Amino acid sequence: MTFLSICSGVEAASVAWSPLGFKAVAFSEVDPFCNTLLKCCYPEVENIGDLTHADFTRFRGRFDILIGGTPCQSFSTAGKRQGARDKHGGWDFFQFLTEISKCGYGFVWRVLDARFFGVPQSRRRVFLIGHFGDWRPPAKVLFEQESPSWDDWQSKKKQHKNSAMDDCAKTLLTSNQRTAYFNGGHQGKRIYPPDISITLSSAEGSNKGLYKTAEGIRRLTPLEYERCQGFPDNYTAITYRGKPASDTQRY
């Protein structure tokens, strides 16, 4: 299978799909640091830059899947959180559905949580799959019978005393030392043991995801953030503008 990736970021799609043999024909990304990482990790793949100015006609017939994770400034804690009032928000999702329907696509969407798919954090995202002329193939992908429900997950956790997320979390920290869990209010005031996972904040902040380790109470490192997201260790540890990427850039 081949795919064209838009809003590529650091290319989660390539990381997830390369074990399946999927190949990218092109990326579309504008962020300078991400562009440097893409060139470093995938030098053979063209980056066409800003998708609003790119000529996609030359890729017609060259890929099987178009994939992208669009920005969410209107709703993210990293933005102004103005929701539908923001120029980026409003009826965008409805408009998107309307336009792909006009193009002849059938589609389905579903909210999936990363903790059910092998990473140590709760991260709920909307996944929408479209298929030209028919909505049933996407439905088979997103609503497969073996998809775990919340009740199934809880039942399995009680039976086995842990879960896939717990197992991942135990290997998350570079230094593991269990301690009590202190709930001081919002996420920034909480301190977690290594076998408890949180949802990563888009705002790499001063008090997000504090853990008690042998070195004391600290936030997650870039390496540990990579593990939370399912990336290989040191995936973002590239040379950027002639020197090692800073923690801020990697976050």
Secondary structure by P-SEA (a helix, b strand, c coil): cccccccccccaaaaacccccccccbbbbccaaaaaaaaaacccccccccccccccccccccccbbbbbcccccccccccccccccccccaaaaaaaaaaaaacccbbbbbbbccccccccbbbbbbbbbccccaaaaaaaacccccccaaaaaaaaaaccccaaaaaaaacccbbbbbbbbbccccccccccccccccccccccccccccccccccccccaaaaaaaacccccccccccccccccccccc
